[in-house]
Amino acid sequence: MPEHLTAAAAAVDAVADIITTATQHLAAASSEGGRISVEKLDQHQVVAYDLAHAASAVEGCRVMLDYAGHGELESMVARAFIADAIADVATRVIARDELWGVDLATLAPGRPFVAAHRSPGFLEELAEQLPRHGTGPIHLSDDFDLVRETFHRFAEEKVRPVAEHVHRTNADIPEDVIAGLAEIGGFGLSVPQEYGGFASGGEHDYLGMVVATEELSWGSLGVGGSLITRPEILTRAIVKGGTEEQKQRWLPRIASGELMVGVMVTEPDYGSDVAGIKTTATPTDDGSAYRINGVKTWATFAGRADVLMLLARTDPDRKAGHRGLSLFVVEKESAAGHSFAFTQDAGTQDGGGKIEGRAIDTIGYRGMHSYEVAFDDWLVPAANLVGEDGGLGKGFYLQMEGFENGRLQTAARAVGLMQAAFEAGLTYAQERKVGGAGDLVGKPVFDYQLSRAKLARMAALIQAGRQFSYNVARRMAKGEGALPAAMVKAYVCRAAEWVTREAMQLHGGMGYAEEFPVSRYFVDARVLSIFEGADETLCLRLIARRLAEQALEE
Ligand SMILES: Cc1cc2nc3c(=O)[nH]c(=O)nc-3n(C[C@H](O)[C@H](O)[C@H](O)COP(=O)(O)OP(=O)(O)OC[C@H]3O[C@@H](n4cnc5c(N)ncnc54)[C@H](O)[C@@H]3O)c2cc1C
């Protein structure tokens, strides 16, 4: 291994040691009777949150150490990322070392590596490569290059031309985008082959979804990037817990794009704390159906959707918590626009139900619209309970199955969005000439040291996010995914805020103008750390908690 990579690996190991020690410290402070107590863990939220991000950064560093082996450019990209990541961890620990229970001196031997690779000179050298190589080579097999090309072309030809209009007018996603995506097989990527899709049950499925989502999000987060995420969430829940008849009934129509999907978990009073949801599903007297009552919110695409994956309480005893929840596939008519209202035939014995939705106006992520939806005695056949009677009380676990993948897809969405922002920032910086002193008078923004360092760091972060997502996709295929998926989601979505911010900043005033897509990238990026598990909740309740539990077990 070249000397600078040995130094990089040693510096990463030192950070990993800090994480291990801090996790043991946190676990000891948060345990009760040999188990992690959430109440106790909550007394250390500030440390737990930072620890979760720091541990995620270390995972990313390890992935980039492998990536570095591909060549000199890859090594430079990796080293730039690793040096920044270590510096970030250090700032989280500084003056909180006692709370972490660590000695910051552990990081001291890595200082020369970090200094060398955060130096303006090194970053400028890396920046020299950007006009030709962008964020760096991707290194996936030819198969995936084909997937990438297909979805990239679709994003370029079908998504980008309408993205601006949809955003500025808060319009619906044009039907020909949906039809076109169906035509290239987008909706079938996660559906098993025996049910009309392309998934064959291996690494290929997970990576294929990530690559496709990344490219669609490069086109637009609102118009393209999220279209295939929802079908995947429902597909995975049905594959895991549905009856054979349910699989036959829904999966082929999801794969073909005939059924658009909405996901309804969040409620006005319960977002992060899903186990508490109040929407009820009560069986009718003859047991042939369930009546749904309650309010769901933030249900993206619920208007256009033909089916809604609904998490509802089937056990009226609220003390049952998440064990009282079941998952339903609710059929409805598809509706365009920003509101809908449907009534079931009041003439029949079991009719008279209502469903009403209104889109919540948002600063970005426009096109699919996210709705608040009220159910009033809406009748759903018992055959639509995922798993039928065997699925009673399993809804929470089934939706988690879908959401683990949703998190990986959200990281892929962040990578695609960052890539778009990076390209916009780089192009603008090369074209825009600004005043300066000496040789730099009237030179492009890109020629200045600060811009170069910025773009080099952006490129490194994007490539790290991409490689980290691929790595997690492979691990998910092996069933090792829950913790890594949460880590990659939390880390890469935060990164997208900084990258889109800097891309906007490189545009100066024009970055704030709606006519430049970079302003859209900036507002779109903000949602990534909120949905599919708010950053804080994900870090505290999932990442830090699991790490602490693992530390107790060791
Ligand atoms: C554009 C958009 C689209 C969405 N699409 C969907 C969808 O299709 N389907 C769906 O079901 N949901 C969807 N959501 C909902 C999303 O998943 C929730 O907004 C998210 O889970 C957070 O829940 P909340 O909004 O209730 O926030 P809250 O739970 O009220 O959280 C508020 C703040 O408190 C923090 N917080 C919460 N608990 C803790 C704690 N224990 N300790 C410390 N901090 C805490 C959170 O991190 C957050 O910062 C969408 C949201 C948005 C904005």
The ligand as a MOL file (V3000), in Angstrom:
LIG
                    3D

  0  0  0     0  0            999 V3000
M  V30 BEGIN CTAB
M  V30 COUNTS 53 58 0 0 0
M  V30 BEGIN ATOM
M  V30 1 C -41.7990 16.4510 2.0330 0
M  V30 2 C -42.0880 15.3280 2.9690 0
M  V30 3 C -42.5320 14.1260 2.4730 0
M  V30 4 C -42.8760 13.0820 3.3280 0
M  V30 5 N -43.3850 11.9220 2.8110 0
M  V30 6 C -43.8870 10.9790 3.6630 0
M  V30 7 C -44.6040 9.8430 3.1560 0
M  V30 8 O -44.7360 9.6600 1.9460 0
M  V30 9 N -45.1640 8.9750 4.0480 0
M  V30 10 C -45.0480 9.1410 5.4090 0
M  V30 11 O -45.5730 8.3170 6.1550 0
M  V30 12 N -44.3620 10.2010 5.9160 0
M  V30 13 C -43.7910 11.1210 5.0750 0
M  V30 14 N -43.1260 12.2240 5.5750 0
M  V30 15 C -43.0780 12.4050 7.0190 0
M  V30 16 C -41.6980 12.2810 7.6090 0
M  V30 17 O -41.2890 10.9410 7.5980 0
M  V30 18 C -41.7730 12.9070 9.0180 0
M  V30 19 O -41.8910 14.2950 8.8300 0
M  V30 20 C -40.5690 12.5560 9.8470 0
M  V30 21 O -40.6190 11.2090 10.2230 0
M  V30 22 C -40.4970 13.4100 11.1050 0
M  V30 23 O -41.7010 13.3360 11.8070 0
M  V30 24 P -42.4250 14.6720 12.2740 0
M  V30 25 O -42.5830 15.5550 11.0970 0
M  V30 26 O -43.6480 14.2990 13.0310 0
M  V30 27 O -41.3950 15.3590 13.2280 0
M  V30 28 P -41.3620 15.2110 14.8100 0
M  V30 29 O -41.3730 13.7820 15.2010 0
M  V30 30 O -42.3860 16.1130 15.3970 0
M  V30 31 O -39.9290 15.7830 15.1040 0
M  V30 32 C -39.6400 17.1890 15.2300 0
M  V30 33 C -38.1550 17.3470 15.5440 0
M  V30 34 O -37.8540 16.7240 16.7800 0
M  V30 35 C -36.8200 15.7740 16.6030 0
M  V30 36 N -37.0810 14.6530 17.4900 0
M  V30 37 C -38.1120 13.7820 17.4240 0
M  V30 38 N -38.0220 12.8740 18.4140 0
M  V30 39 C -36.9190 13.1910 19.1100 0
M  V30 40 C -36.2920 12.6420 20.2610 0
M  V30 41 N -36.7570 11.5560 20.8700 0
M  V30 42 N -35.1730 13.2280 20.7090 0
M  V30 43 C -34.6590 14.3290 20.1070 0
M  V30 44 N -35.2060 14.8830 19.0100 0
M  V30 45 C -36.3170 14.3370 18.5250 0
M  V30 46 C -36.8810 15.3670 15.1460 0
M  V30 47 O -35.6740 14.8490 14.6700 0
M  V30 48 C -37.2350 16.6750 14.5080 0
M  V30 49 O -36.0870 17.4500 14.3260 0
M  V30 50 C -42.7230 13.2490 4.7260 0
M  V30 51 C -42.2340 14.4610 5.2190 0
M  V30 52 C -41.9220 15.4930 4.3710 0
M  V30 53 C -41.4430 16.8000 4.9370 0
M  V30 END ATOM
M  V30 BEGIN BOND
M  V30 1 1 1 2
M  V30 2 1 2 3
M  V30 3 2 2 52
M  V30 4 2 3 4
M  V30 5 1 4 5
M  V30 6 1 4 50
M  V30 7 2 5 6
M  V30 8 1 6 7
M  V30 9 1 6 13
M  V30 10 2 7 8
M  V30 11 1 7 9
M  V30 12 1 9 10
M  V30 13 2 10 11
M  V30 14 1 10 12
M  V30 15 2 12 13
M  V30 16 1 13 14
M  V30 17 1 14 15
M  V30 18 1 14 50
M  V30 19 1 15 16
M  V30 20 1 16 17
M  V30 21 1 16 18
M  V30 22 1 18 19
M  V30 23 1 18 20
M  V30 24 1 20 21
M  V30 25 1 20 22
M  V30 26 1 22 23
M  V30 27 1 23 24
M  V30 28 2 24 25
M  V30 29 1 24 26
M  V30 30 1 24 27
M  V30 31 1 27 28
M  V30 32 2 28 29
M  V30 33 1 28 30
M  V30 34 1 28 31
M  V30 35 1 31 32
M  V30 36 1 32 33
M  V30 37 1 33 34
M  V30 38 1 33 48
M  V30 39 1 34 35
M  V30 40 1 35 36
M  V30 41 1 35 46
M  V30 42 1 36 37
M  V30 43 1 36 45
M  V30 44 2 37 38
M  V30 45 1 38 39
M  V30 46 1 39 40
M  V30 47 2 39 45
M  V30 48 1 40 41
M  V30 49 2 40 42
M  V30 50 1 42 43
M  V30 51 2 43 44
M  V30 52 1 44 45
M  V30 53 1 46 47
M  V30 54 1 46 48
M  V30 55 1 48 49
M  V30 56 2 50 51
M  V30 57 1 51 52
M  V30 58 1 52 53
M  V30 END BOND
M  V30 END CTAB
M  END
